[in-house]
Amino acid sequence: MTETINTRELIMNILLEMDREEIPCHIAVRSALEKYQYLPHKDRAFVKRVCEGTTEYQLQNDYIINQYSKIRIHKCKPVIRAILRMSVYQIRFMDAVPDSAVVNEAVKLTEKKHFTNLKGFVNGVLRSIAREKEHLPMPDPSNRIEYLSVRYSVPEFLVEEWLDQYGEETALGMMEAFLIEKPVTIRMNRYQNTVDETMASLEKQGVVVEKAPYLPEAYYIRNFDRISGLRAFEEGRFQVQDVSSMLVAEAADPRGNDEVLDLCAAPGGKSLHMADKMLDCGYVEARDLSDYKVELIRENVRRSGLNSVIPVVKDAQELDEAWIRKADVVLADLPCSGYGVIGRKPDIKYHASKLKEAELIRLQRKILENAAAYVREGGTLVYSTCTTNKKENEENVFWFLRHFPFELVSLDDVLDPALRSETTAQGYLQMIPGIHNCDGFFLAKFQRKEDEE
């Protein structure tokens, strides 16, 4: 049965779907592999790697293709564009696949998709790149922005922004870190479960488990096919969640019977972490905008067995008067540019723009305005994003402090010593790939001031 599936054609179709529908790479790959669950593990791994690698190095490989093609890559037909991109990635980064086989399969696929007249074009471009792959052209380093953009496969405006905000050493380290393969990170649930029980279950299925930094419940896992095929996952013993995201609940530091409002909760990891820390004794309302997103939360809640998490469909931009001054803790992990997770979701960088950044900041401030209204006197608000953009992070913090009766609260008593700094003492933390062993992430902890008489 598996012999009827051409893995390279499947890769091409995934890339076409991403191109046509602007579907994120990780979602398109997951959807395709769920459809073809019977594919051998080796084929599934090949599909995943080529799709992710092609996306990750798209800007760099497009530059190279353009040096050998009479037709600019963006003017090629979508099918030919996908075939060239996936093939160049294999030639450059997958030594286990002979270059001749990559070229031959690309030509066959071109013909199969009824572009027989372009077989010679595809063959010529790919053979030239394969022949010269040890000495492929790059921009002149004297043109610093273009060179760094192509070298790290990052749009020029982002290179400029990061250099301006962080300086060259940190910006280069961050871009380098984005290109390093990331392990899957999990948070082991502590309520009615132990780390030892979870590790035993995972290792029994051949999973390699390693300790991750900063939190006692954070671990890396490797050597498995599908998360959903792991018994420990089905039994609700762990949640897939990056270490940086886990720090939100650590910062919030909830007490046993707290009422918690998570405004943008899908897929529910932070809400579940809060409930886990409260031993399922408090109340956590986990909201998101759509039925689809809230169903993701419901699935994770059902699997976890944590009854104190209540999923609700609600637009965070709409003020909910029933919750005004009611919440002990409000989590505002808001929609953002997502630059901190480019290492896991590389297509983010190709859809970024200054206009989108400005629109997101307006959205963030509107939701923060509502979030402020829900926090009781003396209560806690944790603001977080998965971006490294200072305009969405520090600048929003200082804007918030100017407009609302809150003060920052030191994070040093709840963070691992390795994370403490001058800013964590003030109440906020910026995680940066290349400096920290996790995704790029930002969080700030506020407390509502006592009302003046």
N, C-alpha and C positions, 0 to 999 in steps of 0.2 A: 504493500500500500504506500509506504513512504517513497518508493522509487518513482511514483507519479508526480512527486513534488520537486520542482526545480528550485533549489534554494536561492540561486541567484535571481531567478524571476520573482521569487517571493520578496527578496530584498529590494529589487527594482520597484515592485508594486508598493512597498511600504514607503520608499522615498518619494514616489509619485503622489501618494496620498498626503504625505507631509507637505509637499510642495503645493499641491492643489488646494487642500483644505486648511493649511496651517495648523495641522494637528501636531502637538508636541511629540518629539521622537520617542520618549519613554512610553507614552500612551499608545502610539501607533505600533510599536514593537510588541508591547504586551498584548494588545488586541489580536495581532496576527498570530502570535505564538499560542494564545488561548484557543484560537480556531484550529490550529494544527498541533494539538497537544501530543499526538502520536509520533511526532518527529523525534528521531533519536537525539539524545542529549548533545552529541557532537554537532549535529546540524542546527539545533536551537542556539547553541553557543556561537556558531559561525554567523548565523543570521543576526543575532544581537550585536556581536562585535562589529560586523561590517556596517550595519545601520548606524550604530552609535559613533564609530570612528569616522565614517563618511561625513556625518553631521559635524562632529567635533572639528575636523580639519577642512571643512568645506571652503572657507575663504582662502586658505593656503593652497589647497589643491586646485581651486579655480584659477588662481594666479598662474600656477604651473601649466595647467591645460591651455590657458590663453597664450602662453609662449610658444606652443607647438601647434595650435589650431588656427586655421584661417578664419574660422567663425568663432566669435566670442561666446563663451560658455552660456551667458544669459540669453543669447539669441538662438541657441540650439533648441531643437524640439525637445519637449519635456522628457520623452523616453530616452533620447540620445544623451541628454544632460545627465539623467540618472545613471545610465550605463557608464558614461565616462567617469563620473564622480566615484561610483562604487569600485570601479576597476582601478583607478589611479590610487585609491586608498589601499587596495589589496597589494598592488605592485610595490608601494612605498613602505607599507607597515606590516605586511604579513608574509614573512620569509618562508613559512611552511607551504605556501601556495606558489608553485612555479609561475614565473611571469608569463611563459608561453601558454600555460593553461588559462590564466586570467584573460589574456588577449583572445584566445580561441573561444572561450565561453562568452565573452563580450560580443564577438562577431556573430556567433550563433544566435544569441539573444536579439541582436539587431535584426537579423534576418527573420527570426520567429515573429517579431513584432511588426513585420511587413515594411521594413526600411532597408530592403536589399540594396537600393541605390546608395546607401550610406555605409555599407560594409567596409569599403575601402578607406573611407574617411576615419571611421572608428579604429580600424586596424592600424592605419598609419600613425595617428596621434598616440595610441597606446604603445606601439612598438618603439616609437621615438623616445617616449618617456621612460619605458623599461630599459632601453639601451643606455640612457644617460642618467639613470636614477641616482647614481652616486655624485653627480655634479649638476643637479638641477638648478636653474637660475632663481635668484632671489633679488628683491629690490636692493638698490645701493644703500648700505648702512648710513651713508651721510644724509639720506632722506629719512630721518629718525622715525617719524610717525608711520610712514608707509612701511618701512622695514619691520618695525615691531608689530604692526597690524598683521602683516603677512606671516611673520615668524610664529606668532602666537594665535593666528587665526581669530583675531578680534577686530571688529570694526574700528576705524580710525577715531571716531568721536569718543569711543569708550577708552581707547588708549590715552587720548588727550585728557579725558576727565580723571582717570586714575593717576596719571602722572601729576596732574595739578593738585589732586586731593591728598595723595599719599607720598609723593616723591618717587624717584626712579627705583630705588632699591626695593621698596615695599611693593610697588606696582608690578615690577618684573617678577618678583617672587610669587605674587598672586597669580599672574597670568601663567607662569610655569606650573604652579600647583593645579590649575584648572585642567591641565593636560595629563595629569597623573591619574591612573585608574583608581577608583574609589571602592573600598570594600562596602558591603552592606552592613549598616549599623543597626543594632536592635537595642531596645530597652526591655530588660526583663522585669515583668510584673512581680511585685513583692507581696501583694495581698493574696493570701491563701495559696502561696506558691513560694518556692525557694530557688535561688540561683543554681544550687546543686541539682535539683530535680530537672530544671530546664536544660542544663548542660548535659545531663545524662541522657535525656530524650533526644537532643540534637546529635550528640556523638554516636548514639546507637544507630542513627540513620547516616552516619559517615560525614556529618558536618564538622568542619574545623571551626572551633570557637576560640577567639582571642580577646583579651581584655582591651577595651577602648579607654581613652583617658577621661579625666575630669569628674566622672560620676561612678559610684559603685555598681549601678545597675546597667551600665553601658558596655556593650560587647560588639565585636566584629564577627561575622560569620562568612565562611567560604565553603566551596566544594558542595554545592547543592544545585538542583535543577530549578524547581519552582518553590517559592515561599509557601504557597498554598498546599504543597505536598508534604510539608513538615508537620508531624503530629503535634509538636510543641506549639506551633502556630494555631492549628485547628483547636487546640485545647485552651487557647487564650493565655499562654504562658509568657508571650512576648509580643511587642509591637515594633514594627519597622519604624525607626525614628532616628534622625541624626543627633549626635551629642549636643550640638548647638541648640536644637529645638528643645531638648530635654531641660536645658538650663532655665527655660521660662517657668516651669513648675518649681524648680529650685529657688528661683528669685522670688516667686510669689509666696513660698513658704506657708501654705495654708494650714489652718488648725482644723481639728476634727469635725466640727459641725458648721463650718463656713458655708455661706451661700455664694456660689461662684457663677459668674456670667462670662462665657467664652464667645465673643462676638463673631469671629470668623474661624470656626472650629474645624472644618473638614480637612483631612479625613478623621479627625478626632484624637490624634495622639496626645496633644497637650491636655485636653479635657480628661482623658483616661488617666494620664499621669497624675493630674490633680486628685482624682478620685482614689487612685492607688495610694497616694501619699496620705490621704485622709482615711484610709482603711474602709472606704465605701460608706462612711458615716455622714458626710455632708450632702450638699445638693449642688450639682453642676449642670447648668443649662448650656448645652452645646449648640450654638446657632450657626446657620449658614444660609446663603441666598436662595438656593434652588433645591427642589426635591431630589435631584440627582446627587448633589453634594451631601445633603442630609442623610440620604440612604447609605452613603459611604460611612458616615458616622454610625448609623444604626448597625451596620454589619460588624463594625469593630466593637461596638458596645455589646452586641449579642455574643460575640466570640469571647470577649473578656470576662463576662459574667459580673461586671460592675453595675449594680442597679441604681447607683446614685447619679449616673449620667443620663440626662434627658435630652435627646435630639429635638430641635425645633427649627422649622423653616421661618426665617426672619431676615429682612434686609437691615443691615447694620446702619444704613444711612437714614433710616426712619426712627425717630425718637419713640421709645416705648415708655409711656408715662407710668405704667404699672411697676417699673423697676427703678424709678428715680429714688436715689439715696437708699437703696435696699441692699446692694451687693457688698459683701465683705471683700471680695476680690473680683476684679474685672480683668480679663485677658483680652488684649487688643493686638493680635498677631495679624497685621493688616496686609491687604493686597499691595504689592510693591514691584519694583523693576526686576527683582529676582537675581541680581548679579552675583550674589553670594553662592548660588547653587549652579552656576554655569558648568562646573565640573561634572555635575550629574545630569543636567538638562541643557546641553550645549546649544540647542536651537534658540534659547532665550536671547543670546547675544546678537543673532541675526534679525530679530524683530524689535530690537531696542531703538529708541530715538529720544531726543531731547523733548519733543512734544509729548510723548508718552510719560516721560518723567514728570513733567509739569502737571499733566492730568492726574497722575497718581498722587502727587502731593496734595492737590485739592481734595481728592477723595479721602486720603488719610486724615486730613485735618477735619473734615466733616464728621468722620466716624469717631475721631478722638473727642470732638465736641460732645457727641452723644455719650461716649464712654465715661467722660467726666461726670455727667449727670447721674450715672447709675451708682457711683461709689459713695458709700455711707461715710459719715464723719469718722476719720481715723482709718478708713479702709484703704485698700491697695489697688493700684492700677499698674499693670505691667504692659508696656508698649514694646512690640517687637516686629522686626522685618527680617527677611532673608536676603537683604541686599547690603552692598558695601558703599552705596551712594550716600555721602554725607548730607545731601540736601533732604533725603528722606529720613535720615536718622538724627544726628546731632541737631541739625537746624530745626527739625520738628520738635525735638525736646525743648529747646529754648523758646520756640514759639508757644508751646503748650504752657510752660511756666509763666510766660508773660500774660496769658489770657485766663488762666484758671487757678483756683485756690489750692494748689498742690505744691509739694516740695519733693525733691529727690531723696531717696533713702539709700544709704550705703549698701552695696552688695557683698562686701568683704566677709560678712559673717555667714554667708550661705554658699560662697564659691570656693572651689578648689584653690589652694594657695598659688598654683601655677597660673591662675587667671587674674589674680589681683593686680591692680595698677592704680595709678593716680585717678583715672576716670571711674573705676569700680568703687573707689572710696567715695566718689561724688554721687554715684548711683546709676551709671550706665557702662555698657561694655560693647565694644566692636570686635567681633571675631573676624579674622582675616586669613584666608587660605594662604599657606606658605609661612605663616607665623604660628597659627593655631592648627591643631590636628582635627579639623572638622570643616564643615561648610562655612561660608561667610554668613554672618548673622549679627544682628544688633538687638539689644534689649535695654530698656530703662525701667526703673522701679520708682513709682511715685506713691506718696501718701496724701490723702486729702487732709488739709489743715482743719483744726477745730474752728467751728463757727465763732465769729466775733459777736460779743454781746451787744 
